[in-house]
Amino acid sequence: MEVLHNLAFGFEHALTLQNLFYCALGCTVGTLVGLLPGLGPLSTISLLLPLTYSIPTGGALIMLAGIYYGAQYGDSVSAITMKIPHASSIVACIDGYQMTLKGQTGLALFTAGISSFIGGTVAIVVLSTMAPALGEVGLLFGPADYCALMLLGFFCVSFVSAGSLLNGLAMAMIGVLLGMVGTDVNSGVARYTMDLPFLMDGIGLISIALGCFGIAEVVKNLDAKNVLTPFNGKIKLMPTWPQFKRILPSALRGSVVGSILGILPGGGPTIAQFAAYAVDKKFSKYKHEIGTGCIEGVAGQAAADEAAARTSFIPLMAIGIPENAVMALMLAAFVVKGIQPGPNMIATHPDLFWGLVASMWVGNCFLVVLNVPLVRYWLSIFKIPYTVLFPAIIFFCCIGTFSINNSLEDIYITAVFGLVGYLFMRLNMEAAPLMLGFILGPMLEENFRRAMLLSRGEFSGFVTRPISGTLLTVIGALIVWQLVSFVRNFRKTPALMPNPNAPIAAE
């Protein structure tokens, strides 16, 4: 009952005309930011942060939060329609774009919108009921625990990859090697830079994502010579009841996964989308269809994406520790307004805390109203001839890449990975495991080094700590289970079984 009372108190502040305006403004700007490749909430919030000086405290925080989780709504549109992802919508390219090729773009976009609403709602419930307790849980994770968690993440490769496990592992290792390019954080030594100054800071995630997905898809369509538009003049927006029954379980599973991973530093929407996709490929009734344009492949990752964006506020507001770069900017916004997030924030500023929590649900409703009716307008993109559309796609990819560091070299890197991504397509190699390895590799290396420094070179710390020991046990069980499944499937392969009707060769 106390939670309901606090939420009612929060809605009193969130439903004022002023805060409703700032919430709607943040959601609208966030959606537009999500549509443009490369331009994410980080750069947008950094540009708008000085404007918050003249905006009331509650309205400023509500607007910046709306930009963040609104961008998670919008980024799936470009990923599904044109295979141009943001960092948090890489997985949406797999099944979402396949649904577009089947003429089911409207259904895919509606699924992403309604799943994001479910994920956001679940995360808001978690945020309002368990924020202080879950914030303390995040503090329990040490470097060894994060290292074990990253290792567990690498086992998602077998689920993210639609091809063979060997190809998926090979692509993940390529991603790990790409993640090592740049200056070593601990020693300051340049690694794999080939003495090129623009590689000293490493390769950008957006450059690889836009190249391997967006540019590569354009090259593939141009190489096909018979470009067919996926739009057939008919728009199927609302799912049937059987389809909705398939969306709901995946959205709920993704909401749980995203809510958990959003709490952990280094997690967030980028990691949550891969984890939710892996869970769906393991537990969904239609797991064999995922990867070929399946509705579950869109629903789970969209819900996890939005849930992780909301629960990312838990470490910030409960213990005062930002878990990613966007939350660091949010912390700066709090400090600018003279507020110190932490355990005492709920007691000292209950109007801001509960008003922000309540505004997230209001923003959730705004985003559904804003995005679902616009699906028909997004589909009008496919009425444009591809000879006109593909230069626009390349143009926005270049603008998005350039806007991150204002560097022409980033555009060159994107072009190179566009050709590499096209080569991967011709070889039937999935780009999603590469992205997973690129994201997890540097995090695994960094936490492994920290753990070894703290334990003075002893590996026993990975086993003696309860969290890392449990995660390593789970990894061991998964390895054994995968080996047993491989042997079982190997024995059941018809090509390898003797044919009783085959003639016996004469001696």
One Martini backbone bead per residue (centre of mass of N, CA, C, O) as a GRO file, in nm:
protein
  507
    1MET     BB    1   0.055   0.064  -0.017
    2GLU     BB    2   0.296   0.257  -0.016
    3VAL     BB    3   0.351   0.248  -0.320
    4LEU     BB    4   0.078   0.365  -0.409
    5HIS     BB    5   0.112   0.629  -0.259
    6ASN     BB    6   0.376   0.716  -0.406
    7LEU     BB    7   0.256   0.711  -0.692
    8ALA     BB    8   0.036   0.920  -0.642
    9PHE     BB    9   0.240   1.140  -0.573
   10GLY     BB   10   0.385   1.132  -0.850
   11PHE     BB   11   0.134   1.198  -1.033
   12GLU     BB   12   0.091   1.486  -0.928
   13HIS     BB   13   0.357   1.581  -1.080
   14ALA     BB   14   0.341   1.448  -1.372
   15LEU     BB   15   0.029   1.576  -1.439
   16THR     BB   16   0.126   1.830  -1.508
   17LEU     BB   17   0.142   2.042  -1.769
   18GLN     BB   18   0.444   2.088  -1.765
   19ASN     BB   19   0.541   1.784  -1.743
   20LEU     BB   20   0.386   1.683  -1.990
   21PHE     BB   21   0.540   1.850  -2.195
   22TYR     BB   22   0.829   1.742  -2.133
   23CYS     BB   23   0.761   1.447  -2.188
   24ALA     BB   24   0.668   1.478  -2.483
   25LEU     BB   25   0.928   1.610  -2.583
   26GLY     BB   26   1.125   1.379  -2.511
   27CYS     BB   27   0.984   1.152  -2.674
   28THR     BB   28   1.001   1.290  -2.952
   29VAL     BB   29   1.305   1.333  -2.965
   30GLY     BB   30   1.384   1.036  -2.914
   31THR     BB   31   1.250   0.919  -3.165
   32LEU     BB   32   1.409   1.086  -3.374
   33VAL     BB   33   1.687   0.988  -3.279
   34GLY     BB   34   1.632   0.683  -3.339
   35LEU     BB   35   1.601   0.722  -3.659
   36LEU     BB   36   1.892   0.823  -3.656
   37PRO     BB   37   2.189   0.732  -3.748
   38GLY     BB   38   2.416   0.761  -3.463
   39LEU     BB   39   2.199   0.938  -3.313
   40GLY     BB   40   2.194   0.945  -2.983
   41PRO     BB   41   2.127   1.016  -2.651
   42LEU     BB   42   2.408   1.117  -2.574
   43SER     BB   43   2.437   1.359  -2.773
   44THR     BB   44   2.164   1.494  -2.709
   45ILE     BB   45   2.198   1.545  -2.404
   46SER     BB   46   2.464   1.707  -2.428
   47LEU     BB   47   2.328   1.942  -2.593
   48LEU     BB   48   2.075   1.991  -2.377
   49LEU     BB   49   2.196   2.046  -2.093
   50PRO     BB   50   2.217   2.366  -2.089
   51LEU     BB   51   1.895   2.409  -2.103
   52THR     BB   52   1.830   2.319  -1.797
   53TYR     BB   53   1.875   2.590  -1.646
   54SER     BB   54   1.572   2.711  -1.748
   55ILE     BB   55   1.452   2.452  -1.620
   56PRO     BB   56   1.283   2.285  -1.425
   57THR     BB   57   1.378   2.019  -1.253
   58GLY     BB   58   1.156   1.813  -1.319
   59GLY     BB   59   1.135   1.872  -1.627
   60ALA     BB   60   1.430   1.812  -1.704
   61LEU     BB   61   1.441   1.513  -1.613
   62ILE     BB   62   1.199   1.415  -1.779
   63MET     BB   63   1.311   1.492  -2.059
   64LEU     BB   64   1.579   1.328  -2.053
   65ALA     BB   65   1.445   1.054  -2.002
   66GLY     BB   66   1.267   1.057  -2.261
   67ILE     BB   67   1.502   1.051  -2.459
   68TYR     BB   68   1.619   0.781  -2.379
   69TYR     BB   69   1.359   0.586  -2.398
   70GLY     BB   70   1.268   0.695  -2.679
   71ALA     BB   71   1.511   0.588  -2.846
   72GLN     BB   72   1.436   0.284  -2.808
   73TYR     BB   73   1.190   0.304  -2.991
   74GLY     BB   74   1.312   0.434  -3.264
   75ASP     BB   75   1.554   0.236  -3.345
   76SER     BB   76   1.373  -0.002  -3.464
   77VAL     BB   77   1.278   0.121  -3.731
   78SER     BB   78   1.549   0.124  -3.896
   79ALA     BB   79   1.612  -0.178  -3.848
   80ILE     BB   80   1.352  -0.300  -3.983
   81THR     BB   81   1.331  -0.138  -4.261
   82MET     BB   82   1.680  -0.092  -4.328
   83LYS     BB   83   1.912  -0.213  -4.150
   84ILE     BB   84   1.964   0.037  -3.929
   85PRO     BB   85   2.147   0.048  -3.648
   86HIS     BB   86   2.185   0.060  -3.324
   87ALA     BB   87   2.320  -0.054  -3.041
   88SER     BB   88   2.008  -0.138  -2.932
   89SER     BB   89   1.926  -0.274  -3.252
   90ILE     BB   90   2.078  -0.521  -3.371
   91VAL     BB   91   1.875  -0.762  -3.332
   92ALA     BB   92   1.639  -0.637  -3.505
   93CYS     BB   93   1.770  -0.718  -3.785
   94ILE     BB   94   1.711  -1.014  -3.803
   95ASP     BB   95   1.384  -1.043  -3.786
   96GLY     BB   96   1.275  -0.768  -3.876
   97TYR     BB   97   1.390  -0.767  -4.170
   98GLN     BB   98   1.264  -1.037  -4.253
   99MET     BB   99   0.973  -0.931  -4.228
  100THR     BB  100   1.003  -0.716  -4.444
  101LEU     BB  101   1.064  -0.920  -4.681
  102LYS     BB  102   0.760  -1.048  -4.622
  103GLY     BB  103   0.557  -0.793  -4.569
  104GLN     BB  104   0.577  -0.738  -4.218
  105THR     BB  105   0.632  -0.446  -4.107
  106GLY     BB  106   0.385  -0.364  -3.941
  107LEU     BB  107   0.401  -0.603  -3.742
  108ALA     BB  108   0.690  -0.544  -3.641
  109LEU     BB  109   0.638  -0.255  -3.531
  110PHE     BB  110   0.408  -0.328  -3.341
  111THR     BB  111   0.566  -0.532  -3.173
  112ALA     BB  112   0.782  -0.334  -3.073
  113GLY     BB  113   0.586  -0.134  -2.935
  114ILE     BB  114   0.430  -0.328  -2.738
  115SER     BB  115   0.687  -0.452  -2.607
  116SER     BB  116   0.799  -0.188  -2.495
  117PHE     BB  117   0.560  -0.135  -2.311
  118ILE     BB  118   0.593  -0.388  -2.139
  119GLY     BB  119   0.885  -0.341  -2.050
  120GLY     BB  120   0.839  -0.064  -1.918
  121THR     BB  121   0.626  -0.154  -1.709
  122VAL     BB  122   0.794  -0.363  -1.558
  123ALA     BB  123   1.028  -0.167  -1.484
  124ILE     BB  124   0.855   0.029  -1.315
  125VAL     BB  125   0.779  -0.173  -1.099
  126VAL     BB  126   1.068  -0.230  -1.013
  127LEU     BB  127   1.150   0.066  -0.951
  128SER     BB  128   0.917   0.122  -0.728
  129THR     BB  129   0.979  -0.143  -0.533
  130MET     BB  130   1.328  -0.215  -0.574
  131ALA     BB  131   1.552   0.003  -0.586
  132PRO     BB  132   1.728  -0.009  -0.325
  133ALA     BB  133   1.789  -0.316  -0.326
  134LEU     BB  134   1.907  -0.334  -0.622
  135GLY     BB  135   2.136  -0.132  -0.583
  136GLU     BB  136   2.293  -0.317  -0.379
  137VAL     BB  137   2.339  -0.555  -0.572
  138GLY     BB  138   2.532  -0.407  -0.768
  139LEU     BB  139   2.767  -0.385  -0.544
  140LEU     BB  140   2.840  -0.702  -0.532
  141PHE     BB  141   2.987  -0.663  -0.792
  142GLY     BB  142   3.280  -0.772  -0.921
  143PRO     BB  143   3.524  -0.838  -1.144
  144ALA     BB  144   3.483  -1.148  -1.134
  145ASP     BB  145   3.176  -1.140  -1.186
  146TYR     BB  146   3.187  -0.993  -1.460
  147CYS     BB  147   3.361  -1.199  -1.601
  148ALA     BB  148   3.158  -1.433  -1.575
  149LEU     BB  149   2.927  -1.283  -1.720
  150MET     BB  150   3.075  -1.252  -1.993
  151LEU     BB  151   3.113  -1.553  -2.044
  152LEU     BB  152   2.812  -1.611  -2.052
  153GLY     BB  153   2.761  -1.427  -2.300
  154PHE     BB  154   2.920  -1.607  -2.510
  155PHE     BB  155   2.688  -1.833  -2.509
  156CYS     BB  156   2.497  -1.666  -2.703
  157VAL     BB  157   2.611  -1.744  -2.982
  158SER     BB  158   2.439  -2.010  -3.028
  159PHE     BB  159   2.168  -1.820  -3.047
  160VAL     BB  160   2.232  -1.580  -3.243
  161SER     BB  161   2.316  -1.783  -3.441
  162ALA     BB  162   2.184  -1.924  -3.744
  163GLY     BB  163   2.411  -2.098  -3.779
  164SER     BB  164   2.682  -2.224  -3.699
  165LEU     BB  165   2.877  -2.243  -3.422
  166LEU     BB  166   3.154  -2.203  -3.552
  167ASN     BB  167   3.088  -1.938  -3.699
  168GLY     BB  168   3.004  -1.779  -3.447
  169LEU     BB  169   3.278  -1.801  -3.296
  170ALA     BB  170   3.449  -1.670  -3.515
  171MET     BB  171   3.301  -1.395  -3.514
  172ALA     BB  172   3.348  -1.334  -3.213
  173MET     BB  173   3.661  -1.327  -3.233
  174ILE     BB  174   3.673  -1.093  -3.428
  175GLY     BB  175   3.536  -0.894  -3.234
  176VAL     BB  176   3.753  -0.909  -3.013
  177LEU     BB  177   3.988  -0.803  -3.188
  178LEU     BB  178   3.854  -0.531  -3.257
  179GLY     BB  179   3.832  -0.442  -2.946
  180MET     BB  180   4.165  -0.415  -2.922
  181VAL     BB  181   4.171  -0.166  -3.068
  182GLY     BB  182   4.412   0.046  -2.940
  183THR     BB  183   4.446   0.171  -2.626
  184ASP     BB  184   4.569   0.066  -2.345
  185VAL     BB  185   4.453   0.128  -2.033
  186ASN     BB  186   4.698   0.027  -1.851
  187SER     BB  187   4.971   0.082  -2.045
  188GLY     BB  188   4.937   0.267  -2.324
  189VAL     BB  189   4.940   0.071  -2.557
  190ALA     BB  190   4.941   0.018  -2.886
  191ARG     BB  191   4.688  -0.177  -3.066
  192TYR     BB  192   4.641  -0.249  -3.391
  193THR     BB  193   4.700   0.048  -3.551
  194MET     BB  194   4.926   0.084  -3.776
  195ASP     BB  195   5.005   0.390  -3.711
  196LEU     BB  196   4.712   0.507  -3.674
  197PRO     BB  197   4.571   0.769  -3.514
  198PHE     BB  198   4.251   0.699  -3.544
  199LEU     BB  199   4.305   0.411  -3.372
  200MET     BB  200   4.370   0.488  -3.071
  201ASP     BB  201   4.044   0.481  -2.982
  202GLY     BB  202   3.936   0.295  -3.177
  203ILE     BB  203   3.647   0.130  -3.272
  204GLY     BB  204   3.335   0.198  -3.351
  205LEU     BB  205   3.026   0.068  -3.310
  206ILE     BB  206   2.872   0.225  -3.532
  207SER     BB  207   3.057   0.162  -3.769
  208ILE     BB  208   3.010  -0.145  -3.767
  209ALA     BB  209   2.701  -0.155  -3.772
  210LEU     BB  210   2.651   0.016  -4.033
  211GLY     BB  211   2.830  -0.155  -4.215
  212CYS     BB  212   2.731  -0.461  -4.164
  213PHE     BB  213   2.427  -0.369  -4.224
  214GLY     BB  214   2.360  -0.121  -4.401
  215ILE     BB  215   2.574  -0.115  -4.634
  216ALA     BB  216   2.563  -0.420  -4.699
  217GLU     BB  217   2.262  -0.420  -4.787
  218VAL     BB  218   2.294  -0.229  -5.024
  219VAL     BB  219   2.499  -0.396  -5.183
  220LYS     BB  220   2.322  -0.644  -5.209
  221ASN     BB  221   2.084  -0.508  -5.365
  222LEU     BB  222   2.261  -0.409  -5.605
  223ASP     BB  223   2.371  -0.696  -5.683
  224ALA     BB  224   2.087  -0.825  -5.759
  225LYS     BB  225   1.931  -0.608  -5.976
  226ASN     BB  226   1.641  -0.716  -5.849
  227VAL     BB  227   1.467  -0.486  -5.702
  228LEU     BB  228   1.243  -0.536  -5.429
  229THR     BB  229   0.976  -0.424  -5.274
  230PRO     BB  230   0.816  -0.495  -4.966
  231PHE     BB  231   0.588  -0.321  -5.066
  232ASN     BB  232   0.227  -0.411  -5.149
  233GLY     BB  233  -0.008  -0.198  -5.026
  234LYS     BB  234  -0.033  -0.366  -4.761
  235ILE     BB  235  -0.154  -0.326  -4.419
  236LYS     BB  236  -0.041  -0.508  -4.133
  237LEU     BB  237  -0.079  -0.428  -3.798
  238MET     BB  238  -0.259  -0.618  -3.651
  239PRO     BB  239  -0.265  -0.882  -3.465
  240THR     BB  240  -0.351  -1.175  -3.404
  241TRP     BB  241  -0.428  -1.373  -3.149
  242PRO     BB  242  -0.203  -1.587  -3.196
  243GLN     BB  243   0.022  -1.371  -3.221
  244PHE     BB  244  -0.016  -1.240  -2.940
  245LYS     BB  245   0.051  -1.507  -2.785
  246ARG     BB  246   0.352  -1.487  -2.887
  247ILE     BB  247   0.436  -1.209  -2.776
  248LEU     BB  248   0.396  -1.212  -2.464
  249PRO     BB  249   0.616  -1.414  -2.359
  250SER     BB  250   0.860  -1.267  -2.486
  251ALA     BB  251   0.814  -0.992  -2.348
  252LEU     BB  252   0.838  -1.097  -2.056
  253ARG     BB  253   1.119  -1.218  -2.077
  254GLY     BB  254   1.258  -0.954  -2.170
  255SER     BB  255   1.181  -0.787  -1.919
  256VAL     BB  256   1.343  -0.949  -1.713
  257VAL     BB  257   1.620  -0.932  -1.843
  258GLY     BB  258   1.635  -0.619  -1.865
  259SER     BB  259   1.592  -0.554  -1.561
  260ILE     BB  260   1.855  -0.692  -1.468
  261LEU     BB  261   2.078  -0.572  -1.668
  262GLY     BB  262   2.018  -0.265  -1.607
  263ILE     BB  263   2.162  -0.263  -1.318
  264LEU     BB  264   2.427  -0.333  -1.441
  265PRO     BB  265   2.729  -0.246  -1.498
  266GLY     BB  266   2.754  -0.261  -1.856
  267GLY     BB  267   2.487  -0.312  -1.956
  268GLY     BB  268   2.195  -0.274  -2.076
  269PRO     BB  269   2.054  -0.271  -2.390
  270THR     BB  270   2.286  -0.405  -2.551
  271ILE     BB  271   2.293  -0.674  -2.380
  272ALA     BB  272   1.988  -0.744  -2.346
  273GLN     BB  273   1.918  -0.822  -2.640
  274PHE     BB  274   2.093  -1.079  -2.652
  275ALA     BB  275   1.979  -1.228  -2.407
  276ALA     BB  276   1.681  -1.239  -2.498
  277TYR     BB  277   1.735  -1.393  -2.762
  278ALA     BB  278   1.857  -1.644  -2.626
  279VAL     BB  279   1.612  -1.719  -2.452
  280ASP     BB  280   1.414  -1.759  -2.689
  281LYS     BB  281   1.588  -1.987  -2.836
  282LYS     BB  282   1.535  -2.182  -2.579
  283PHE     BB  283   1.203  -2.133  -2.475
  284SER     BB  284   1.055  -2.124  -2.724
  285LYS     BB  285   0.817  -2.278  -2.925
  286TYR     BB  286   0.959  -2.105  -3.187
  287LYS     BB  287   1.283  -2.141  -3.205
  288HIS     BB  288   1.318  -2.247  -3.510
  289GLU     BB  289   1.220  -1.957  -3.636
  290ILE     BB  290   1.439  -1.803  -3.526
  291GLY     BB  291   1.597  -1.597  -3.787
  292THR     BB  292   1.340  -1.593  -4.024
  293GLY     BB  293   1.098  -1.402  -3.919
  294CYS     BB  294   1.013  -1.376  -3.610
  295ILE     BB  295   0.816  -1.241  -3.364
  296GLU     BB  296   0.998  -1.313  -3.115
  297GLY     BB  297   1.262  -1.164  -3.219
  298VAL     BB  298   1.124  -0.880  -3.157
  299ALA     BB  299   0.988  -0.882  -2.874
  300GLY     BB  300   1.218  -0.950  -2.674
  301GLN     BB  301   1.427  -0.722  -2.743
  302ALA     BB  302   1.235  -0.477  -2.705
  303ALA     BB  303   1.171  -0.524  -2.405
  304ALA     BB  304   1.466  -0.527  -2.302
  305ASP     BB  305   1.548  -0.249  -2.399
  306GLU     BB  306   1.338  -0.086  -2.230
  307ALA     BB  307   1.389  -0.204  -1.947
  308ALA     BB  308   1.693  -0.126  -1.926
  309ALA     BB  309   1.649   0.181  -1.950
  310ARG     BB  310   1.493   0.206  -1.678
  311THR     BB  311   1.685   0.040  -1.471
  312SER     BB  312   1.934   0.236  -1.500
  313PHE     BB  313   1.822   0.429  -1.263
  314ILE     BB  314   1.884   0.273  -1.002
  315PRO     BB  315   2.189   0.327  -0.944
  316LEU     BB  316   2.161   0.633  -0.952
  317MET     BB  317   1.921   0.684  -0.731
  318ALA     BB  318   2.014   0.475  -0.497
  319ILE     BB  319   2.366   0.517  -0.513
  320GLY     BB  320   2.504   0.727  -0.729
  321ILE     BB  321   2.564   0.526  -0.988
  322PRO     BB  322   2.664   0.516  -1.302
  323GLU     BB  323   2.627   0.262  -1.577
  324ASN     BB  324   2.660   0.489  -1.799
  325ALA     BB  325   2.692   0.758  -2.002
  326VAL     BB  326   2.400   0.859  -1.977
  327MET     BB  327   2.393   0.850  -1.663
  328ALA     BB  328   2.619   1.058  -1.630
  329LEU     BB  329   2.451   1.291  -1.747
  330MET     BB  330   2.224   1.269  -1.542
  331LEU     BB  331   2.404   1.334  -1.302
  332ALA     BB  332   2.475   1.616  -1.401
  333ALA     BB  333   2.183   1.720  -1.388
  334PHE     BB  334   2.148   1.686  -1.088
  335VAL     BB  335   2.390   1.864  -0.996
  336VAL     BB  336   2.302   2.126  -1.134
  337LYS     BB  337   2.030   2.116  -0.939
  338GLY     BB  338   2.139   2.023  -0.642
  339ILE     BB  339   2.149   1.699  -0.668
  340GLN     BB  340   2.213   1.393  -0.479
  341PRO     BB  341   2.238   1.091  -0.560
  342GLY     BB  342   2.093   0.834  -0.342
  343PRO     BB  343   1.977   0.696  -0.053
  344ASN     BB  344   1.848   1.002   0.024
  345MET     BB  345   1.657   1.088  -0.211
  346ILE     BB  346   1.377   0.978  -0.129
  347ALA     BB  347   1.364   1.153   0.137
  348THR     BB  348   1.451   1.449   0.023
  349HIS     BB  349   1.318   1.383  -0.295
  350PRO     BB  350   1.019   1.259  -0.356
  351ASP     BB  351   0.909   1.425  -0.598
  352LEU     BB  352   1.133   1.345  -0.802
  353PHE     BB  353   1.134   1.041  -0.788
  354TRP     BB  354   0.820   0.981  -0.825
  355GLY     BB  355   0.786   1.166  -1.070
  356LEU     BB  356   0.980   1.010  -1.258
  357VAL     BB  357   0.844   0.735  -1.242
  358ALA     BB  358   0.561   0.828  -1.341
  359SER     BB  359   0.662   0.952  -1.615
  360MET     BB  360   0.735   0.682  -1.749
  361TRP     BB  361   0.444   0.588  -1.789
  362VAL     BB  362   0.352   0.830  -1.948
  363GLY     BB  363   0.567   0.792  -2.171
  364ASN     BB  364   0.468   0.517  -2.261
  365CYS     BB  365   0.197   0.623  -2.371
  366PHE     BB  366   0.310   0.829  -2.569
  367LEU     BB  367   0.471   0.624  -2.746
  368VAL     BB  368   0.232   0.462  -2.844
  369VAL     BB  369   0.070   0.700  -2.968
  370LEU     BB  370   0.311   0.794  -3.153
  371ASN     BB  371   0.401   0.517  -3.307
  372VAL     BB  372   0.169   0.335  -3.408
  373PRO     BB  373   0.029   0.540  -3.613
  374LEU     BB  374   0.317   0.580  -3.775
  375VAL     BB  375   0.358   0.317  -3.932
  376ARG     BB  376   0.226   0.402  -4.205
  377TYR     BB  377   0.450   0.616  -4.260
  378TRP     BB  378   0.698   0.434  -4.261
  379LEU     BB  379   0.594   0.261  -4.509
  380SER     BB  380   0.630   0.492  -4.727
  381ILE     BB  381   0.928   0.438  -4.793
  382PHE     BB  382   0.863   0.194  -5.004
  383LYS     BB  383   0.763   0.396  -5.239
  384ILE     BB  384   1.047   0.446  -5.287
  385PRO     BB  385   1.281   0.425  -5.494
  386TYR     BB  386   1.583   0.267  -5.466
  387THR     BB  387   1.752   0.478  -5.630
  388VAL     BB  388   1.676   0.692  -5.398
  389LEU     BB  389   1.713   0.544  -5.119
  390PHE     BB  390   2.018   0.452  -5.103
  391PRO     BB  391   2.154   0.734  -5.084
  392ALA     BB  392   2.008   0.811  -4.820
  393ILE     BB  393   2.121   0.587  -4.645
  394ILE     BB  394   2.420   0.658  -4.681
  395PHE     BB  395   2.400   0.948  -4.581
  396PHE     BB  396   2.298   0.883  -4.287
  397CYS     BB  397   2.536   0.705  -4.212
  398CYS     BB  398   2.751   0.927  -4.241
  399ILE     BB  399   2.630   1.132  -4.047
  400GLY     BB  400   2.619   0.947  -3.796
  401THR     BB  401   2.924   0.888  -3.786
  402PHE     BB  402   3.033   1.185  -3.782
  403SER     BB  403   2.874   1.293  -3.518
  404ILE     BB  404   3.048   1.164  -3.293
  405ASN     BB  405   3.370   1.285  -3.386
  406ASN     BB  406   3.413   1.457  -3.639
  407SER     BB  407   3.510   1.217  -3.853
  408LEU     BB  408   3.619   1.088  -4.156
  409GLU     BB  409   3.740   0.813  -4.067
  410ASP     BB  410   3.468   0.685  -3.982
  411ILE     BB  411   3.362   0.661  -4.272
  412TYR     BB  412   3.581   0.472  -4.376
  413ILE     BB  413   3.524   0.245  -4.176
  414THR     BB  414   3.233   0.197  -4.264
  415ALA     BB  415   3.302   0.118  -4.556
  416VAL     BB  416   3.477  -0.126  -4.491
  417PHE     BB  417   3.247  -0.278  -4.329
  418GLY     BB  418   3.058  -0.298  -4.566
  419LEU     BB  419   3.236  -0.492  -4.732
  420VAL     BB  420   3.270  -0.704  -4.510
  421GLY     BB  421   2.967  -0.761  -4.471
  422TYR     BB  422   2.921  -0.861  -4.761
  423LEU     BB  423   3.116  -1.098  -4.740
  424PHE     BB  424   2.965  -1.240  -4.514
  425MET     BB  425   2.706  -1.287  -4.675
  426ARG     BB  426   2.837  -1.466  -4.900
  427LEU     BB  427   2.942  -1.672  -4.655
  428ASN     BB  428   2.721  -1.704  -4.430
  429MET     BB  429   2.789  -1.476  -4.210
  430GLU     BB  430   2.722  -1.356  -3.906
  431ALA     BB  431   2.718  -1.032  -3.743
  432ALA     BB  432   2.613  -1.061  -3.449
  433PRO     BB  433   2.856  -1.210  -3.309
  434LEU     BB  434   3.054  -0.981  -3.361
  435MET     BB  435   2.912  -0.772  -3.183
  436LEU     BB  436   2.928  -0.933  -2.922
  437GLY     BB  437   3.239  -0.951  -2.911
  438PHE     BB  438   3.292  -0.640  -2.921
  439ILE     BB  439   3.145  -0.578  -2.650
  440LEU     BB  440   3.265  -0.806  -2.447
  441GLY     BB  441   3.573  -0.814  -2.474
  442PRO     BB  442   3.670  -0.552  -2.321
  443MET     BB  443   3.516  -0.621  -2.057
  444LEU     BB  444   3.661  -0.886  -1.997
  445GLU     BB  445   3.951  -0.779  -1.986
  446GLU     BB  446   3.917  -0.563  -1.768
  447ASN     BB  447   3.803  -0.751  -1.539
  448PHE     BB  448   4.033  -0.956  -1.538
  449ARG     BB  449   4.257  -0.761  -1.454
  450ARG     BB  450   4.132  -0.667  -1.190
  451ALA     BB  451   4.109  -0.945  -1.057
  452MET     BB  452   4.416  -1.012  -1.066
  453LEU     BB  453   4.508  -0.771  -0.895
  454LEU     BB  454   4.337  -0.834  -0.637
  455SER     BB  455   4.458  -1.150  -0.629
  456ARG     BB  456   4.761  -1.165  -0.716
  457GLY     BB  457   4.724  -1.394  -0.956
  458GLU     BB  458   4.474  -1.549  -0.853
  459PHE     BB  459   4.217  -1.784  -0.952
  460SER     BB  460   4.044  -1.838  -0.687
  461GLY     BB  461   3.850  -1.585  -0.694
  462PHE     BB  462   3.642  -1.711  -0.903
  463VAL     BB  463   3.543  -1.941  -0.690
  464THR     BB  464   3.501  -1.806  -0.399
  465ARG     BB  465   3.302  -1.637  -0.516
  466PRO     BB  466   2.969  -1.669  -0.530
  467ILE     BB  467   2.892  -1.545  -0.805
  468SER     BB  468   3.121  -1.654  -0.989
  469GLY     BB  469   3.090  -1.952  -0.907
  470THR     BB  470   2.801  -1.983  -1.013
  471LEU     BB  471   2.851  -1.896  -1.308
  472LEU     BB  472   3.067  -2.116  -1.369
  473THR     BB  473   2.877  -2.351  -1.317
  474VAL     BB  474   2.681  -2.281  -1.543
  475ILE     BB  475   2.886  -2.298  -1.771
  476GLY     BB  476   2.961  -2.595  -1.728
  477ALA     BB  477   2.675  -2.705  -1.771
  478LEU     BB  478   2.645  -2.596  -2.063
  479ILE     BB  479   2.877  -2.751  -2.188
  480VAL     BB  480   2.773  -3.033  -2.125
  481TRP     BB  481   2.499  -2.999  -2.265
  482GLN     BB  482   2.611  -2.939  -2.549
  483LEU     BB  483   2.768  -3.206  -2.582
  484VAL     BB  484   2.529  -3.396  -2.551
  485SER     BB  485   2.363  -3.277  -2.787
  486PHE     BB  486   2.572  -3.329  -3.006
  487VAL     BB  487   2.591  -3.638  -2.977
  488ARG     BB  488   2.290  -3.694  -3.017
  489ASN     BB  489   2.268  -3.565  -3.304
  490PHE     BB  490   2.491  -3.735  -3.435
  491ARG     BB  491   2.341  -4.012  -3.398
  492LYS     BB  492   2.067  -3.902  -3.559
  493THR     BB  493   2.199  -3.887  -3.823
  494PRO     BB  494   2.115  -4.031  -4.118
  495ALA     BB  495   2.393  -4.021  -4.278
  496LEU     BB  496   2.537  -4.194  -4.026
  497MET     BB  497   2.346  -4.426  -4.072
  498PRO     BB  498   2.278  -4.734  -4.135
  499ASN     BB  499   2.160  -4.920  -4.414
  500PRO     BB  500   1.968  -5.207  -4.422
  501ASN     BB  501   1.916  -5.202  -4.758
  502ALA     BB  502   2.193  -5.232  -4.826
  503PRO     BB  503   2.420  -5.369  -5.005
  504ILE     BB  504   2.646  -5.628  -4.996
  505ALA     BB  505   2.960  -5.655  -5.031
  506ALA     BB  506   3.182  -5.828  -5.194
  507GLU     BB  507   3.473  -6.016  -5.111
   0.00000   0.00000   0.00000
